[in-house]
Every structure is written in structure tokens, then in C-alpha cells.
Amino acid sequence: MEAIELLMTRRSYPRGSLIQPAPNRTELENILQAAMSVPDHGNLKPWRFVVIQGQGMKDLDGVLRAMYEGQVEDETYFNRFIQEIINTPMMICVYTALNTDHKVSILDQQLAGGAACEHILLAAQAMGFGGIWHTQDTEGALRQMLKMGEEDQILGVISLGTPKRTSAAKRKSFVDYTFEWSQESGLQPWA
Ligand SMILES: Cc1cc2nc3c(=O)[nH]c(=O)nc-3n(C[C@H](O)[C@H](O)[C@H](O)COP(=O)(O)O)c2cc1C
């Protein structure tokens, strides 16, 4: 696939639509290596990747159930929620390893980690897999499971697998979001 076609057709696949196989070890290593080539101010590599699959997913199941114990009002809904998460073929948790006393800003470091999330999605899609980027719903459980420190921030929980079926997403034109600027004319809509 041409790189530009990959970029234009990138889309998310909801967790529930992802089935096995997940990337194998070699594919996964290539995906993670692709994530190492994101723009990175100061070359700080201010991110860490944690791969969760197999037993790790069963452990996440236990942590999620323990977390919500006594608070579940609708068992059916709750079980569906948990099943969708733990049936995800693979998750990659991307979290910060920030250099707080470095001249490179925290924002720049967070953005670099966010770019790593996107490279994971793009590399996976280039190999025929599908994925989606979440920050919510498993965040608390993963923080607990991975014994993350107060200062650590989850930048993305990237679910990966094989889409049950692939389809194109309709995208808006960049035109409404783009302007051209010159001293003489100021900000002008793209035309
Ligand atoms: C930083 C970030 C965090 C996100 N977190 C969530 C999330 O917690 N839950 C969710 O449903 N979508 C989340 N999304 C949005 C999805 O990943 C996805 O982009 C969205 O469903 C639109 O689909 P598309 O990527 O095909 O356009 C997040 C996206 C980003 C960039």
C-alpha cells in the first residue's frame, strides 16, 4: 500500500469488531519499532510501551472485576463491557516517562508519546490489522495493574487485532479547517 493511501484510509475499528489474530511477535516488534521513529524533541523517548495479551488480559479481567465490585447496577451490561475489553486480541498501553527537569516542555514530551500511539495504529493498519486508541474506561484498572506512579500518564491504550470486516470511513475535507495567511490579506479561507 502506498504510504499516502495508508494515511488517507486510516480508521479506527471498535474493540468489539477486533478478532484474532493479533500481530505475531515479529509483526509486533516491527510495529513498536515503527513507533520509535516519531518526531521526538530532545530525543528523550518519553514513553513506555506495555503489551497486554493472553494471561495479561485475564489479569486485567480480574482487576476490572475487583475494581467494580459492589458498584454494578446492571450485571448484563457490566459483563458485556468486561467481555469486550478482555476479548481484545492485544492491547498496547502507552504511558509517559517524562523528563520533568529537562528544557523540553512537558507538552512536547506528551505530544511525542501521542505520535508514538499514532505510529502504532498506522503500522498495524499497514500490516492488515485494525485498532483503536482509547484513554478512558481501562485507564484506572491499567494504572492499578501496572503499578503506575502518580506522575505517570496514560497517553493511549491501543487495542489491536484483525477487523471482522474492513470498510472505509467518510472523511471531511481539510478545506474548512485550513487558512492561508499573508500580511496583506490576513487570514483567508483556503481556496
Ligand atoms: C488521545 C485520544 C484518546 C481517545 N480516547 C477514546 C476513548 O477513551 N474512548 C473512545 O470511544 N474513543 C477515544 N478516542 C477516539 C477513537 O480512538 C477514534 O479516533 C474515534 O472513534 C474516531 O474514529 P476514527 O479514528 O476512525 O476517525 C480517542 C482518540 C484520541 C486521539
The ligand as an SDF file (V2000), in Angstrom:
LIG
                    3D

 31 33  0  0  0  0  0  0  0  0999 V2000
   -5.9540   10.7760   22.6260 C   0  0  0  0  0  0  0  0  0  0  0  0
   -7.1950   10.0370   22.1910 C   0  0  0  0  0  0  0  0  0  0  0  0
   -7.9480    9.3730   23.1300 C   0  0  0  0  0  0  0  0  0  0  0  0
   -9.1270    8.7090   22.7750 C   0  0  0  0  0  0  0  0  0  0  0  0
   -9.8520    8.0680   23.7380 N   0  0  0  0  0  0  0  0  0  0  0  0
  -11.0170    7.4780   23.4130 C   0  0  0  0  0  0  0  0  0  0  0  0
  -11.7890    6.8150   24.3950 C   0  0  0  0  0  0  0  0  0  0  0  0
  -11.3990    6.7060   25.5510 O   0  0  0  0  0  0  0  0  0  0  0  0
  -12.9840    6.2850   24.0230 N   0  0  0  0  0  0  0  0  0  0  0  0
  -13.4250    6.3680   22.7190 C   0  0  0  0  0  0  0  0  0  0  0  0
  -14.5150    5.8720   22.4370 O   0  0  0  0  0  0  0  0  0  0  0  0
  -12.6940    6.9480   21.7560 N   0  0  0  0  0  0  0  0  0  0  0  0
  -11.4970    7.5020   22.0660 C   0  0  0  0  0  0  0  0  0  0  0  0
  -10.7530    8.1160   21.0940 N   0  0  0  0  0  0  0  0  0  0  0  0
  -11.2750    8.2050   19.7070 C   0  0  0  0  0  0  0  0  0  0  0  0
  -11.0400    6.9400   18.8900 C   0  0  0  0  0  0  0  0  0  0  0  0
   -9.7210    6.4580   19.0450 O   0  0  0  0  0  0  0  0  0  0  0  0
  -11.3010    7.1930   17.3890 C   0  0  0  0  0  0  0  0  0  0  0  0
  -10.3610    8.1110   16.8840 O   0  0  0  0  0  0  0  0  0  0  0  0
  -12.7030    7.7120   17.1210 C   0  0  0  0  0  0  0  0  0  0  0  0
  -13.6000    6.7100   17.4890 O   0  0  0  0  0  0  0  0  0  0  0  0
  -12.9340    8.1200   15.6560 C   0  0  0  0  0  0  0  0  0  0  0  0
  -12.6510    7.0780   14.7780 O   0  0  0  0  0  0  0  0  0  0  0  0
  -11.6110    7.2970   13.5770 P   0  0  0  0  0  0  0  0  0  0  0  0
  -10.2250    7.2540   14.2110 O   0  0  0  0  0  0  0  0  0  0  0  0
  -11.8410    6.1740   12.6030 O   0  0  0  0  0  0  0  0  0  0  0  0
  -11.9080    8.6170   12.9640 O   0  0  0  0  0  0  0  0  0  0  0  0
   -9.5380    8.7160   21.4180 C   0  0  0  0  0  0  0  0  0  0  0  0
   -8.7310    9.3360   20.4510 C   0  0  0  0  0  0  0  0  0  0  0  0
   -7.5600   10.0010   20.8280 C   0  0  0  0  0  0  0  0  0  0  0  0
   -6.7120   10.6620   19.7850 C   0  0  0  0  0  0  0  0  0  0  0  0
  1  2  1  0
  2  3  1  0
  2 30  2  0
  3  4  2  0
  4  5  1  0
  4 28  1  0
  5  6  2  0
  6  7  1  0
  6 13  1  0
  7  8  2  0
  7  9  1  0
  9 10  1  0
 10 11  2  0
 10 12  1  0
 12 13  2  0
 13 14  1  0
 14 15  1  0
 14 28  1  0
 15 16  1  0
 16 17  1  0
 16 18  1  0
 18 19  1  0
 18 20  1  0
 20 21  1  0
 20 22  1  0
 22 23  1  0
 23 24  1  0
 24 25  2  0
 24 26  1  0
 24 27  1  0
 28 29  2  0
 29 30  1  0
 30 31  1  0
M  END
$$$$
